[in-house]
Amino acid sequence: MCSVMQLVMLAEEAEERVNITPVLLRFLGKFFLIFAAVAVIAILTPRLAKWVDDLRARGMKDAPPEDPRCKQVRGPYDMPEPKEQPDAPDEQDDVQEEPDDKPPYQPKH
């Protein structure tokens, strides 16, 4: 900063002298303001992260149990059918299946 002031003093006439002190102070003020903002953000970020983690932990619900059939899946059409529960014997007697007289669908070529 002393070298800058010496350059200002080297001007011979009063009209040629430029006072750079206000410009320099404004620049330094903005510089320190930006660094202060960065420091505040760096200090507050871990505290905010801890606060958000606490909020998420309070709001967590227990995960539903994983279906063991999912481990058998290899592709989009591989999901095994669920094991059927045996119906009551009286319900099986009431259901009568009618034979299907229609031939299976065959696409036209």
C-alpha positions in Angstrom: 0.0 0.0 0.0 3.0 2.3 0.6 4.1 2.0 -3.0 0.7 3.0 -4.2 0.8 6.1 -1.9 4.3 6.9 -3.2 2.9 6.9 -6.8 0.2 9.3 -5.8 2.8 11.6 -4.2 5.0 11.6 -7.3 2.5 13.7 -9.2 3.9 17.2 -9.4 0.8 19.3 -9.6 -2.2 19.2 -7.3 -4.6 18.7 -10.2 -2.9 15.5 -11.2 -3.0 13.9 -7.8 -5.6 11.2 -7.5 -6.9 10.1 -4.1 -7.3 6.4 -4.4 -8.0 5.8 -0.7 -11.9 5.7 -1.0 -11.6 3.4 -4.0 -9.2 1.1 -2.2 -11.3 1.1 1.0 -14.5 0.2 -1.0 -12.6 -2.6 -2.8 -11.2 -4.0 0.5 -14.6 -3.7 2.1 -16.3 -5.7 -0.6 -13.4 -8.2 -0.5 -13.8 -8.8 3.3 -17.6 -8.9 3.0 -17.4 -11.7 0.4 -14.9 -13.7 2.6 -17.1 -13.1 5.7 -20.1 -14.5 3.8 -18.1 -17.6 2.7 -16.9 -18.1 6.3 -20.4 -17.9 7.7 -21.6 -20.4 5.1 -18.7 -22.7 5.9 -19.5 -22.6 9.6 -23.3 -23.0 9.3 -23.3 -25.8 6.7 -22.4 -28.7 9.1 -24.9 -27.4 11.7 -27.7 -27.2 9.1 -26.8 -30.7 7.8 -27.0 -32.1 11.4 -30.4 -30.4 11.9 -31.8 -31.8 8.6 -30.5 -35.3 9.6 -32.3 -35.0 12.9 -35.5 -34.0 11.2 -35.3 -36.8 8.7 -34.6 -39.3 11.5 -37.7 -38.2 13.4 -39.9 -38.5 10.3 -38.6 -41.9 9.2 -41.1 -44.7 9.1 -40.2 -48.3 9.4 -39.5 -49.9 6.0 -41.9 -52.6 5.0 -40.3 -56.1 5.0 -38.7 -57.1 1.7 -40.6 -59.7 -0.3 -38.3 -62.8 -0.6 -39.6 -63.5 -4.1 -37.9 -60.3 -5.3 -34.5 -62.0 -5.1 -35.6 -64.6 -7.6 -36.4 -62.0 -10.3 -33.9 -61.8 -13.2 -36.0 -59.7 -15.7 -39.2 -57.7 -16.0 -41.4 -60.8 -16.5 -39.7 -63.2 -14.0 -41.7 -62.4 -10.8 -42.9 -65.7 -9.4 -46.6 -66.1 -8.6 -47.4 -65.8 -4.9 -48.2 -69.0 -3.1 -52.0 -69.5 -3.2 -53.8 -70.1 0.0 -55.9 -73.2 -0.1 -59.6 -72.3 -0.2 -62.1 -73.7 2.3 -63.5 -77.1 1.0 -67.0 -75.8 0.9 -66.0 -72.9 -1.5 -64.4 -75.3 -4.0 -67.6 -77.3 -4.3 -69.7 -74.3 -5.2 -67.4 -73.2 -8.1 -68.1 -75.0 -11.4 -65.8 -74.4 -14.3 -67.2 -74.3 -17.7 -65.1 -75.8 -20.6 -63.6 -73.2 -22.9 -64.9 -73.9 -26.4 -63.0 -71.1 -28.1 -59.7 -71.9 -29.8 -56.6 -70.0 -28.6 -55.9 -66.7 -30.3 -53.6 -67.0 -33.3 -52.3 -63.8 -35.0 -52.7 -63.4 -38.7 -49.4 -63.3 -40.7 
